[in-house]
Amino acid sequence: MITLSPGNPMRVVLMTLLIFEVVVFGLAIPGMILVSEVSAAAAAGFAGCAALLALVAAALLRSRVGYVLGWVVQGAGLALGFLTTTMFVVGALFAAVWVMSFAMGKRLDSRMEASPEGGDI
């Protein structure tokens, strides 16, 4: 399944990661303009859309749609590397943390299901 259980503490980690991505994508706009000489419209449009997508994903993370959007945000972060190569590295780091956090959350879910009480670990 693509979601984590409602009581999983890794949901907060994933939400925090998405909020950090909003900030980083926003800060990437002036970097794209000044360092990579991307037009202001292209930088604001692409990075702004990626930031907005991350914000919407964070807000909807209680539902399946939020998780799907979260995965899309990771791809968008990597795709920003086509505008400025530094974003390949930044996007890869965020995607790696997203994958590791999600995998850890799935492990916690499986442990909660396996425990006799179904509660805390």
Secondary structure as UniProt FT lines:
FT   TURN            6..7
FT   HELIX           10..34
FT   HELIX           40..59
FT   TURN            60..62
FT   HELIX           64..79
FT   HELIX           80..82
FT   HELIX           86..114
//
